[in-house]
Amino acid sequence: MKKKTWGIAALAVVGVTAGVHFLTLPPPPPEVPPVPANIPVPKVPALTPYDLPAGHVPVSAEPYRSTNRSVSIEDLVTRDLTTGVYTGTPYWKQREQWFKDHFYDTLAARKVWPEGKSPDTHKRGDPVTWGFEAIPQYTPPPCNQPQPTGYDAEGCRYVSGLFKDVEAKDPAKAEAMREQARRGRDVWFKGTFGNQDENYLHQTRVVGKEHMYYPWLDTRTRNERFTKWGLINDPDCVQGDASTNWYDKCQDPHSSGVLGYRKYYADPVKDSSGKVVYDPRTAAYDVNEIKQNKRYVIGHPCVQCHVGFDPTNPPVNPNQPKWENLSATIGNQHTRQPLAFFQGAPSASPANQIVMGGRLGTIDTSLVASDWMHNPGTQNNIMDFSNKRMFTEDMKDPVTGKISSAHTRHVLKGGEDSVGEHLALIRVYVNIGMCTEECWVPNFPFPGQLIGRGTKQSPMRIMQCAAKCDPWNYADAKMDDLAAFLITGGPTYLMAAKDSNGVAGPQFVDTKVVPQGRKIFAAECAGCHSSKMAPENIRADKKALAKFYDGHVFGKEDYWQYEFTEAERNSPDFIAKYLKKDESGKLRPVQFAEKGIFGQDWLGNDERTPYNIVGTNKCRAFHDNHSKGHIWEEFSSETYKNSPAVQPDKRVFNRLIPWLGGKTFGERKIDGGSGYLRNISLLSVWATAPFLHNNAVGEVTFLKDGSPDYTIAGRIKQFEMAFDELMTSDDPKAKVHRPQKITTLNEDMVVTPREDMQGWPKITIKKGTPVAYAASADPHDALFMKCDDLVENKGHQFGVDLSKEDKYALREFLKLM
């Protein structure tokens, strides 16, 4: 783009001061207070009739088409698969039994403001003056009874299918394992821990209080929520009417009608004398109440991003799913995040335009604690996490400060959350709004600050957070239960699937070529996409790799015979080397006979590969929020922070600066852990196209009514499109090459020199300008781009030179995974 426009960085560089603070320093991050001898327990109001569920639902014994795993925390301990050094702070460990007794009481929380204080009087940087109160929720009965909601009945169906092997030997032990997994599932679906405050306190500073609302809360949108916004309707709700104030009518009173969005009564509105002038619990319907957030505030549990349609059992109508049509851990490939959050803001708002720069099914999780880089990513699908590769790294205990070695798994796209699952999980809750004002916002750059303290992030301190924000402790006390649920999640296999029109999954696979595809995968792909690690000295030798993986089963044991020819399977040599009788005398592939489900290949080695080798858009690899001195410092290992520096990157002048923008000047060092992307798993890859971390390779297809095509036939079409694009050169000079994809603004966007979009002057960036021009520019260091990489679908050139026949065979093999 030759035409240059004045923008955020340009104005900062030339010293425009309107609305910009040069010398007004923000308060320093709070110190960690001493741990009191006796920490008070939270206040828990009594349940009211409103809080009680309305259903009476029997528990189904219908088996799942998707795969669930009977893996427990005890299994991880026995196999030395536990991770991290963190076990919790004294702020909840002192009350450990109380939190167990009040598990459901502490899934949600609200601030209790002192007299004369409220969200309307609180300004960024003000001291913490409020306390906390739990928002009570009902405790579901045991699974041998009818359940109060369909959600609870589905939870019982889920856990009742687990641990059958344990039940045969010790029924009480199996029941305890199931109860823990069920509690963890409830954290996943219901745990919000006060995170409604992020939107109503922090985000409103950017978009305005009048724009921070959820129009789809209106029950009259129920029949188009997935079609328009990619939202998943709660199967336990039906369309409401005037008697429900035009909200959905739900079995669970805290359900908004959409999974991943929990509703709680807002605080009563008082006049200057303290008299209540609006009580959300009793007030008559107001046509503007959704726009004004008068009746409810909305909290966000993890399923907001992670629940989606089960690829093996899609619904007939996507706006009317049943529980059996849903997967809690697949990741929502169809969500339109900007429309879910900022629909109230004008479409030309930076909040909408920049977030819309992410493709369908992605969200930039570093938008709030900004790394100033355009790097939207997909939600991790959580499958067979017990089979993820383990690493031994040095990590610092945030409670004691002691550094020691421990196991960890690499979770985020660059392997940043490398301190064990406990801290990795609770960091997500902070990232989606828990303890925002108390623990997070004080460590952000101060809006408009250009010199001195407040121009950079500072690390969030876990001990300080636990001391100042008790909802941290509400969540922290539940992370073991959450992990117990997540490790039971398994893959979704096409061979077990049935489409909404009755077509069976195997009809989409050419099984005749799968053995050939397996050989190609072993030679070309398994060096990165297998958890069976090849010796380093043969990883570059395709023939040696193919031999190393002889007899190894990459897919599910149920389908292992498809991976080999009949001649191979019947060969005495093959049987002798690669099959073995298990304890029952059954002849099975060696890896499963010896290890059971722990023999499953995770189809990824999680190794962190330098960005220049992968070749994909580098802005996600440059993510630096987990580096030393940055917001998530305590959530990454010392090994991560001391990773070898990767290839330096060219320094590019901010593209919004007239005449100078886009030119290069010297190099930028990439270190501190940044610059890597982990080798991801290909489990269920047939169901999760488009590809890459940003869904940029391939395209989503749509049904006639405008819904993203969520059917099996649609997923296969999207998979094949993405595979074909992945296997094509990204060199625009090549005769056949990928079309270069660069997301641009679809309207003129008005910005200011500050990241919170406040102040003057207002500057217009024209429609058609790449979103990255604004999203990858740091207002606090405005001369250069933080990351300069516009093409979103480049890289991963492995396999592009294969023959047409070999590509086809590889594609069909991957459908089996």
KOLVOGU-297871 format. One record per residue (C-alpha): x, y, z. Coordinates in steps of 0.001 Angstrom, whole numbers, plus 500000, padded with zeros to 6 digits. Example, Ala and Ser with C-alpha at 12.3 -4.5 7.8 and 13.67 -1.06 7.14 Angstrom:
BEGIN
512300_495500_507800;
513670_498940_507140;
***
This chain:
BEGIN
500000_500000_500000;
501719_503193_498801;
499373_505688_500387;
500387_506448_503982;
497995_507479_506723;
498581_509255_509999;
498017_506851_512870;
498698_506079_516499;
502419_505610_516177;
502954_508472_513783;
501439_510953_516194;
503420_509584_519108;
506664_509851_517154;
506157_513482_516235;
505191_514312_519821;
501515_515065_519575;
500561_515451_523201;
496820_515870_523148;
495390_513166_525386;
498877_511760_526081;
500535_511626_529519;
504278_512269_529409;
505016_512736_533099;
502004_511580_535090;
503221_508269_536406;
500854_505455_537353;
501084_503985_540835;
503719_501261_541244;
502506_497655_541363;
501318_496773_544874;
503613_494945_547256;
502812_491466_548566;
501292_491823_552034;
502240_489395_554821;
500086_486292_555181;
497718_486763_558132;
497501_484029_560743;
493771_483539_560245;
492286_484324_556857;
488527_484963_556957;
486245_482671_555008;
484122_484172_552230;
480615_485351_552878;
478102_483054_551184;
474491_484237_551007;
471804_481611_551374;
470302_480091_548246;
467007_481672_547281;
464182_480072_545282;
465562_481912_542261;
468882_480027_542537;
467266_476586_542439;
467084_474592_539183;
463802_473604_537608;
464331_470217_535941;
463909_466536_536763;
466008_464744_534159;
466894_461030_534058;
470503_460051_533359;
471088_458450_529960;
473399_455483_529465;
473769_456140_525717;
477429_455552_524740;
479463_458314_523138;
480697_458285_519556;
483613_460463_520560;
486354_458960_522724;
486641_459599_526454;
489563_458432_528578;
489466_456657_531934;
492542_458460_533210;
492683_459782_536759;
495012_462020_538753;
496171_458831_540486;
497206_457399_537115;
499346_460474_536484;
500962_460205_539915;
501664_456499_539452;
503259_457075_536047;
505240_460146_537147;
503206_462344_534817;
502417_465126_537283;
503780_468580_536579;
504969_471803_538142;
506200_472875_541578;
503230_475049_542564;
500705_473571_544987;
498800_476701_546040;
499252_479741_548227;
498623_479888_551973;
495649_482122_551252;
493532_479134_550317;
495531_476239_551745;
494661_477527_555235;
490984_477092_554278;
491328_473976_552157;
488584_471994_553867;
486221_474968_553809;
486653_475281_550046;
485935_471578_549633;
482771_471971_551674;
481720_475033_549660;
482789_473914_546205;
479650_475064_544360;
479203_478143_546539;
482492_479539_545244;
482192_479014_541486;
481227_482672_541103;
481849_485896_542994;
480936_489547_543088;
482531_492671_544497;
481006_494214_547625;
481547_497957_547451;
481811_500147_550549;
479346_502960_551105;
479786_505657_548488;
481862_503467_546155;
480742_501586_543048;
481967_500577_539605;
480914_504048_538448;
483205_505790_540942;
486194_503471_540528;
488976_504724_538270;
491947_502813_536950;
494729_502779_539525;
492469_503464_542497;
493236_501356_545573;
491252_498198_546314;
488411_499278_548620;
485964_496448_548036;
485482_493013_549479;
484113_489849_547895;
481031_487731_548257;
480385_484330_546755;
477390_483928_544440;
475765_480689_545608;
474839_477935_543178;
473059_474671_543818;
474907_471417_544509;
473761_468633_542143;
472662_465305_543642;
474508_462002_543145;
474260_460456_539712;
472060_457583_540880;
469197_460098_541122;
467333_462178_538508;
469138_465436_537894;
467919_469027_538239;
469055_469984_534718;
469901_468286_531459;
473434_469620_531933;
473745_467702_535199;
472295_464562_533625;
474835_464847_530797;
477634_465221_533350;
476481_462013_534993;
476293_460270_531629;
479831_461420_530921;
481480_460307_534148;
479435_457104_534466;
481159_455788_531367;
484595_456285_532938;
486672_454021_535168;
484792_450800_534472;
488074_448926_535013;
488508_450494_538448;
484860_449858_539317;
485334_446108_538756;
487951_446032_541510;
487008_448921_543803;
483581_450552_543254;
484122_453200_545943;
487396_454289_544386;
485828_454501_540931;
482999_456613_542314;
485461_459041_543931;
487293_459402_540603;
484019_460059_538805;
482925_462628_541364;
486186_464540_540957;
485885_464529_537159;
482298_465722_537487;
483314_468592_539768;
486009_469547_537283;
483461_469549_534475;
481321_471894_536543;
484294_474263_536939;
484759_474194_533155;
481108_475001_532459;
480216_477230_535423;
483343_478696_537021;
483536_482468_536482;
485080_483644_539769;
484070_487287_539423;
485399_487671_535884;
482364_489693_534814;
484354_492682_536076;
486786_492625_533145;
484134_493743_530723;
482116_496023_533002;
485107_497756_534597;
488117_497424_532284;
486789_496959_528762;
484315_499795_529142;
487286_502152_529365;
487975_501343_525729;
484547_500879_524156;
482390_502873_526552;
479909_501551_529057;
477087_502140_526609;
478687_499673_524151;
479663_496846_526509;
476563_494696_526315;
475293_491490_524738;
472390_492002_522307;
471978_488254_521792;
470751_487980_525405;
467344_488892_523989;
465523_485576_523802;
464071_486524_520426;
467535_485942_518912;
467676_482320_520090;
466884_480807_516684;
469776_482588_514969;
472539_482721_517577;
474765_480118_515955;
473938_481258_512448;
474835_484885_513136;
477443_484707_515895;
478674_481140_516226;
477204_480934_519743;
476090_477574_521156;
472615_477607_522690;
472158_475915_526059;
470024_472805_525367;
468334_473242_528741;
466757_476536_527705;
463833_477503_525528;
462754_480822_524123;
461285_483037_526801;
458582_485686_526697;
457320_488702_528621;
457122_486615_531807;
460915_486069_531652;
461592_489712_530713;
462531_488459_527219;
465443_486352_528403;
465650_482615_527754;
463773_480331_530126;
466359_477913_531516;
466488_475016_533940;
469588_476577_535496;
468696_480122_536594;
472267_481330_536035;
472355_480229_532407;
472116_483112_529956;
470767_480715_527353;
474187_480517_525689;
476903_478134_526876;
479925_479965_528217;
477983_482995_529421;
476604_482936_532982;
474212_485589_534248;
474073_487088_537734;
471882_489861_539046;
473513_493278_538815;
473837_495406_541928;
470800_497549_542782;
470996_501134_541554;
470911_503754_544311;
470360_507491_544215;
472585_510053_545911;
470835_509488_549245;
471457_505739_549104;
467882_504800_548274;
467437_501874_545877;
465794_503180_542720;
466227_500037_540611;
466253_496493_541980;
467204_494011_539238;
465389_491175_540978;
461993_492880_540996;
462079_495648_538401;
459621_495688_535513;
460965_495045_532034;
462722_497979_530408;
463205_497899_526642;
466741_499303_527133;
467798_497067_529999;
470133_494866_527944;
471872_497890_526424;
472270_499393_529871;
473303_496151_531644;
470652_496902_534223;
469347_493487_535222;
472275_491084_534751;
476040_491000_534513;
477635_488223_532463;
480505_485979_533574;
482545_483799_531239;
483544_480200_532019;
486099_478398_529866;
483529_476700_527651;
482893_480097_526100;
485760_479259_523732;
486039_475497_524091;
482547_474052_523711;
481546_473154_520178;
479569_470637_518198;
480802_467077_518551;
482204_466311_515090;
481079_462690_515417;
477457_463589_516252;
476432_467003_514863;
472945_468405_515500;
470236_468569_512872;
469622_472239_513720;
472690_474135_514990;
470490_476593_516866;
468736_473742_518700;
471478_471331_519800;
471040_468573_522336;
473643_467718_524934;
474717_464644_522975;
475626_466949_520067;
478201_468875_522091;
481851_468451_523018;
483175_470463_525949;
486789_470379_524788;
486869_470382_520965;
487120_474198_520761;
484555_476366_519010;
485779_476570_515421;
482849_478772_514479;
482734_481498_517091;
482674_485124_515968;
484243_486640_519062;
483878_490360_518211;
480161_489979_517709;
479836_488107_520980;
481576_490820_522990;
481519_494157_521209;
478411_494018_519076;
477116_497019_520948;
480057_499091_519712;
479939_500617_516231;
481282_498289_513565;
484028_500819_512764;
485204_500846_516382;
488839_499723_516828;
487550_497133_519297;
485536_495559_516492;
487854_496159_513572;
490960_494802_515275;
489270_491786_516841;
487532_491106_513537;
491040_490817_512121;
490998_487287_513497;
489410_484600_511369;
486331_482625_512309;
487085_480409_515301;
490044_482462_516552;
490591_485055_519244;
493649_487078_520177;
494032_486119_523829;
496688_488790_524354;
494394_491666_523422;
493790_492744_527018;
497267_492175_528428;
498454_493374_525047;
501694_492214_523487;
501025_494751_520690;
501117_492139_517965;
498410_490934_515625;
498336_487260_516562;
494857_485751_516803;
494873_482013_517454;
492638_479010_517651;
491373_477546_520913;
493339_474443_521868;
491333_471264_521420;
491931_469281_524589;
492515_465633_523719;
494610_462952_525364;
496519_465486_527433;
497880_462628_529530;
499804_461525_526419;
501333_464906_525680;
505097_464910_525770;
506681_465707_529136;
509614_468085_529513;
511862_468634_532517;
512468_472319_533107;
513646_474638_535854;
510861_476655_537406;
510430_479048_540299;
507812_478442_542956;
505910_481765_543204;
505228_481124_546897;
508716_480222_548146;
510880_481659_545365;
512805_478383_545204;
513994_477231_541773;
513904_473498_541105;
513436_471080_538230;
510071_469502_537527;
508012_468070_534709;
505856_470292_532551;
503844_470064_529369;
503857_472771_526714;
500348_474163_526422;
500124_477452_524535;
501115_477913_520897;
504701_478751_521782;
504943_476479_524818;
504774_479494_527136;
502685_478059_529982;
505529_475784_531021;
505025_475586_534794;
502622_472666_535040;
498902_472409_534455;
497805_473915_537776;
499241_477360_537090;
498614_477094_533351;
494911_476573_533989;
494433_479300_536549;
496280_481800_534332;
493529_481286_531775;
490948_482407_534328;
492913_485595_534948;
493218_486091_531196;
489437_485948_530804;
488795_488448_533558;
489261_487026_537042;
490840_489554_539445;
491318_492105_536672;
491413_495269_538748;
493221_493708_541712;
495970_491698_540007;
496147_492430_536311;
495432_496017_535388;
498000_497502_537837;
500705_495788_535776;
499599_497011_532339;
501191_500000_530625;
499460_503201_531668;
497333_504692_528872;
499220_507441_527070;
502446_507036_529054;
505426_507506_526736;
508372_507755_529117;
509276_506339_532517;
507357_503869_534635;
504151_502693_533067;
505374_502392_529496;
505916_498637_529777;
504232_495662_531390;
505342_494560_534835;
504900_491009_536149;
501738_490012_537919;
502663_488542_541316;
500692_485473_542322;
501090_485959_546066;
499924_489569_545815;
496943_488455_543735;
495921_485756_546199;
496147_488301_549032;
494129_491054_547355;
491631_489022_545331;
489965_486122_547100;
488331_484815_543889;
491847_483742_542880;
491652_481381_545839;
488148_480245_544881;
489593_479099_541547;
492973_477937_542791;
491323_475478_545167;
489560_473806_542210;
492327_473385_539634;
493076_469752_540541;
489415_468917_539980;
489466_470747_536657;
492568_468848_535571;
490851_465595_536562;
488084_466375_534077;
490285_467610_531253;
492504_464518_531203;
489436_462389_530432;
488945_464154_527080;
489830_462090_524022;
489832_462479_520241;
486905_462417_517850;
487340_459791_515136;
485754_460000_511721;
485395_456209_511567;
482971_456383_514539;
481037_459405_513280;
477561_459761_511822;
476404_462935_510104;
473156_464711_510913;
471645_463195_507735;
472660_459651_508725;
475744_459296_506507;
478424_457294_508346;
481956_458606_508752;
483770_455745_506977;
482109_456785_503722;
484361_459864_503708;
487641_457860_503819;
489381_455989_500998;
490794_453263_503227;
492553_451536_500288;
495292_454177_500224;
495667_454618_503997;
498656_452204_504299;
500524_454217_501673;
499547_457428_503436;
500876_456018_506685;
504295_455394_505111;
504400_458953_503794;
503384_460324_507195;
506150_458335_508898;
508805_459686_506549;
507549_463246_506071;
505551_464270_509139;
506155_462069_512182;
509454_463751_513045;
507339_466647_514346;
503875_465130_514622;
504406_462007_516718;
504920_461657_520443;
507166_458678_519754;
510372_460649_519547;
512840_459656_516859;
516538_459964_517732;
517837_463378_516801;
520465_461969_514459;
517853_460505_512084;
515212_463230_512071;
516493_464676_508812;
516728_461252_507144;
513329_460339_505697;
514260_456736_504963;
515568_456242_508479;
512430_457864_509904;
510175_455560_507914;
512092_452549_509248;
512009_453889_512818;
508209_453983_512701;
507788_450498_511205;
504903_448763_512956;
503991_451823_515029;
500271_452627_515152;
499605_456345_514816;
495815_456228_515180;
493311_454633_517497;
493797_450980_518343;
490293_450155_517054;
491394_451079_513532;
495025_449975_513550;
494539_447353_510847;
493642_450070_508312;
497165_451471_508669;
498850_448359_507235;
498311_446248_504157;
496892_442772_504461;
500283_441357_503490;
501965_443317_506300;
499421_442294_508918;
499698_438586_508015;
503480_438561_507847;
504989_436325_510568;
507815_438845_510922;
505332_441708_511456;
503360_439687_514003;
506512_438731_515886;
507893_442280_516016;
504856_444488_516380;
502075_442469_518007;
501919_441116_521525;
499440_439328_523761;
498143_441392_526647;
497275_440087_530109;
494015_438639_528816;
495770_436808_525993;
494502_439105_523237;
496955_439841_520403;
497348_443615_520138;
499846_446172_518801;
502766_446237_521219;
502271_449860_522296;
498674_449156_523434;
499357_445692_524881;
502042_447209_527115;
500611_450636_527913;
496886_450549_527184;
495540_454017_526365;
498904_455473_527381;
500218_453851_524212;
498168_456221_522060;
500326_458454_519861;
499550_462098_520593;
500542_462953_516998;
502738_465839_518073;
505983_466161_520009;
505348_469676_521421;
508952_470591_520677;
509479_474319_520312;
510675_475058_516785;
512216_478427_515788;
509835_480624_513812;
512130_480859_510793;
512135_477065_510372;
508344_476740_510537;
507966_479797_508317;
504413_480636_509379;
503303_484146_510344;
505817_485070_513021;
503769_487415_515191;
502384_484574_517315;
505891_483210_517830;
507068_486664_518946;
504457_486769_521731;
506418_487920_524778;
503950_488204_527650;
505679_485294_529420;
509195_486765_529208;
511054_488181_532189;
509651_491530_533238;
506344_490937_531421;
502866_490277_532757;
502994_486444_532836;
506593_486075_534045;
505570_483814_536932;
503634_481521_534581;
506641_480427_532522;
509624_478323_533499;
513131_479634_533949;
514083_477269_531127;
511597_479006_528858;
512803_482487_529759;
516410_481429_529145;
515729_479767_525782;
518416_480381_523150;
517787_483463_521050;
516459_482670_517601;
517263_484326_514287;
517062_488131_514690;
514245_489947_512944;
514526_493053_510818;
513401_496247_512509;
510666_497857_510430;
509616_501461_510826;
505993_501794_511896;
503889_501423_508771;
501595_504253_509805;
504396_506831_509675;
504220_508781_506402;
507109_508246_503964;
509190_506245_506455;
506755_503463_507335;
507685_499957_506157;
511393_500678_505657;
513921_498617_507604;
516624_499756_509973;
518897_497211_511669;
517802_494113_513529;
515755_493248_516559;
516892_490530_518944;
514309_487810_519632;
514989_486194_522999;
513550_485714_526467;
511605_482640_525317;
509985_484250_522282;
510468_483182_518692;
509245_479588_518854;
506118_477637_517938;
505438_474185_519327;
504770_471233_517025;
501056_470696_517525;
498996_467522_517687;
497125_466244_514630;
494560_464308_516651;
491143_464875_515042;
492751_467076_512400;
489991_466022_509994;
487507_467900_512178;
489414_471087_512947;
490241_472738_509612;
491153_475442_508582;
494810_474948_509549;
497668_476717_511302;
497530_478572_514578;
495370_481295_512995;
492981_479230_510794;
494469_480949_507736;
495151_477862_505587;
491840_476774_504104;
488460_478422_504494;
485259_477859_506423;
482301_476984_504204;
478714_477989_504904;
475238_476507_504658;
472411_478130_502743;
471044_479855_505850;
474413_481498_506518;
475533_479093_509273;
479139_477916_509211;
478998_474345_507890;
479416_472273_511049;
478305_468957_509489;
480674_466064_508896;
480395_466599_505146;
481219_470277_505707;
484170_469525_507963;
485565_467087_505405;
485203_469636_502621;
487004_472220_504764;
489697_469684_505682;
490349_468790_502062;
490485_472449_501025;
492928_473227_503831;
495067_470174_503079;
495313_471127_499407;
496360_474659_500336;
498864_473387_502904;
500446_471159_500265;
500897_474117_497899;
503876_476451_497681;
503563_479782_499459;
505982_481410_496995;
503984_483943_494968;
506503_483490_492136;
505701_479784_491809;
503409_478779_488942;
500935_477286_491441;
500917_478960_494830;
498692_479787_497754;
496708_483010_497483;
498253_485419_499960;
495797_486298_502739;
496074_489637_504529;
493164_490767_506693;
492274_494414_506135;
489933_496910_507728;
486468_496645_506223;
485602_500221_507225;
487474_503413_507940;
488643_503212_511560;
489110_506187_513852;
491898_505919_516424;
493807_508134_518845;
497446_508159_519957;
496538_506002_522968;
495869_502288_523212;
492638_502845_525127;
491323_505007_522268;
490691_507933_524625;
491816_511526_524105;
492524_513567_520999;
493171_513975_518160;
491025_511453_516311;
492762_510013_513257;
491234_507975_510459;
492878_504833_509101;
491355_503982_505756;
489334_500941_504775;
491571_498360_503104;
494564_499035_505363;
495966_495782_506820;
494708_495289_510362;
498279_494515_511427;
499335_498101_510666;
497475_499159_513796;
497382_495905_515793;
501153_495288_515596;
502151_498830_516588;
503016_499554_520219;
501844_503041_521280;
504542_503062_523970;
507369_502334_521527;
505967_503796_518386;
508907_504227_516022;
509080_500578_514958;
506566_497822_514382;
506452_495344_517264;
506104_492651_514619;
505968_493099_510867;
504480_490131_509054;
501365_490678_506987;
500779_487389_505123;
498747_485107_507384;
498754_481801_505485;
502405_481339_504603;
504893_478780_505861;
504851_475076_506724;
506290_474059_503360;
506878_470471_504406;
505507_468007_501854;
504695_470480_499089;
506942_468559_496665;
505167_465226_497121;
503468_463679_494103;
499746_464119_493588;
499189_460449_494472;
501237_460663_497662;
499420_463817_498782;
496101_462076_498254;
497196_459031_500257;
498501_461238_503078;
495236_463172_503149;
493150_460011_503489;
495461_458668_506212;
494991_461855_508244;
491214_461401_508108;
491730_458274_510194;
493549_460120_512988;
***
